[in-house]
């Protein structure tokens, strides 16, 4: 009887811990509360649509289209596009506080600033691909990462990079429509 009572008493903290931790572990969003008003964040996100041009003996990689998204700490956004060497008019916008805090939280809470800068080799047979670059300044600390699209490399691109890329692409989509 005493053993059953001890097991029951020992199970209560485990059950309470499970009730608290399961919702936190199954939630797939980064908590917005991770960002605060003291955080200073500037983002420069660049996407290049590249094409390999063969000149017989030599080859060169040229940019068909370049998109640059600049996000300032106050939410000011500037989007520039250069296509076939011609600069299109800039689009300026303002991010709402919720979106800005979401991006800050993703970058702060996922360890994005600790990702080592590594190069991703491009496969030999790829002639057209997208290469992206993001430079983030968070509270005075810089982090710059370059990566190609996943089908252009054998290297593993960390999911957090893809997550940040998706969020920034969503901003581009919203302001360019």
C-alpha positions in Angstrom: 0.0 0.0 0.0 2.8 2.4 0.9 4.6 1.7 -2.5 1.4 2.5 -4.4 1.0 5.7 -2.5 4.7 6.7 -3.2 4.2 5.9 -6.9 1.0 8.0 -7.0 2.7 10.9 -5.3 5.7 10.7 -7.7 3.4 10.6 -10.7 1.7 13.8 -9.9 4.7 16.1 -10.7 5.3 14.1 -13.9 1.7 14.6 -15.0 1.8 18.3 -14.2 5.1 18.7 -16.1 3.6 16.9 -19.1 0.5 19.0 -19.1 2.7 22.2 -19.2 5.3 21.0 -21.6 3.2 19.2 -24.3 1.5 22.4 -25.5 4.8 24.3 -25.6 6.6 21.5 -27.5 3.8 21.0 -30.1 3.5 24.7 -30.9 5.2 25.4 -34.2 5.4 29.2 -33.8 8.1 31.3 -32.3 6.7 33.4 -29.4 6.4 37.0 -30.4 7.2 37.9 -26.8 10.8 37.0 -27.5 11.2 40.4 -29.3 11.3 43.5 -27.2 11.4 47.3 -28.0 15.1 47.5 -27.1 16.1 45.1 -29.9 17.7 46.9 -32.9 17.3 44.9 -36.1 18.3 45.8 -39.7 18.0 43.3 -42.5 19.4 43.3 -46.0 18.0 40.3 -48.1 19.2 39.8 -51.6 18.1 37.2 -54.2 19.9 36.6 -57.4 18.5 34.6 -60.3 21.7 33.3 -61.9 22.4 31.7 -65.2 25.6 30.0 -66.3 26.7 31.1 -69.7 29.2 28.9 -71.6 31.7 30.5 -73.9 33.3 27.3 -75.1 36.5 27.1 -73.1 35.3 29.4 -70.3 32.0 30.0 -68.6 30.6 32.8 -66.6 27.7 33.1 -64.2 25.5 36.2 -64.7 22.6 37.6 -62.8 19.3 37.6 -64.8 17.4 39.3 -61.9 18.4 40.7 -58.6 16.0 41.6 -55.8 17.0 43.6 -52.7 14.9 44.0 -49.6 16.0 46.4 -46.9 14.2 46.4 -43.6 15.1 49.1 -41.0 14.6 48.8 -37.3 11.6 51.2 -37.4 9.8 49.0 -40.0 10.7 51.1 -43.1 11.0 48.8 -46.1 12.7 49.4 -49.4 12.4 46.8 -52.2 14.6 47.1 -55.4 14.6 45.0 -58.5 17.2 44.9 -61.3 16.1 42.8 -64.2 18.3 42.2 -67.3 20.6 45.0 -66.1 17.7 47.6 -65.8 16.8 49.0 -62.4 13.1 49.1 -61.7 11.6 51.9 -59.5 12.0 51.2 -55.8 9.0 50.2 -53.7 8.8 51.7 -50.3 6.5 50.5 -47.5 6.2 50.1 -43.8 6.0 46.9 -41.9 3.4 46.6 -39.2 4.6 46.0 -35.6 3.4 42.4 -35.5 5.3 41.3 -38.6 8.5 43.2 -37.4 8.3 41.6 -34.0 7.7 38.1 -35.6 10.9 38.5 -37.6 12.9 39.7 -34.6 11.6 36.8 -32.6 12.6 34.2 -35.2 16.1 35.6 -35.5 16.6 36.0 -31.7 15.1 32.7 -30.5 16.2 30.2 -33.2 19.9 30.8 -33.0 20.1 32.3 -36.4 22.9 34.7 -35.3 25.0 31.6 -34.3 24.8 29.8 -37.7 28.4 29.5 -39.0 29.1 31.1 -42.4 29.7 28.1 -44.6 29.8 27.9 -48.4 27.5 25.7 -50.3 29.2 24.3 -53.5 27.0 24.5 -56.7 26.5 21.3 -58.6 28.3 21.0 -61.9 25.3 20.4 -64.1 23.2 23.3 -62.8 22.9 26.1 -65.3 20.2 28.3 -63.7 19.6 28.7 -60.0 18.7 31.2 -57.3 21.3 32.3 -54.8 20.3 34.3 -51.7 22.1 36.4 -49.2 20.9 37.9 -45.9 22.8 40.3 -43.8 21.3 40.9 -40.3 22.4 43.4 -37.7 20.8 42.5 -34.3 21.8 44.8 -31.5 25.0 45.8 -33.1 26.1 42.3 -34.0 26.3 41.3 -37.7 25.6 38.0 -39.4 25.8 37.4 -43.1 24.9 34.1 -44.8 24.9 33.1 -48.5 23.1 30.1 -49.8 21.8 28.7 -53.1 18.4 27.0 -53.6 18.5 23.4 -52.2 18.3 21.7 -55.6 21.5 23.5 -56.8 23.8 22.1 -54.0 24.6 18.8 -52.3 25.1 20.7 -49.0 22.4 20.7 -46.3 20.8 24.1 -45.9 19.6 24.5 -42.3 15.8 24.8 -41.9 16.2 28.0 -40.0 17.7 29.7 -43.1 14.7 28.4 -45.1 12.4 29.7 -42.4 13.9 33.2 -42.5 13.9 33.1 -46.3 10.2 32.2 -46.4 9.3 35.1 -44.0 11.3 37.6 -46.1 9.8 36.3 -49.4 6.3 36.7 -47.9 7.1 40.4 -47.2 8.4 40.8 -50.8 5.2 39.3 -52.1 3.0 41.5 -49.9 4.7 44.8 -50.8 5.1 44.1 -54.5 1.5 43.2 -55.2 
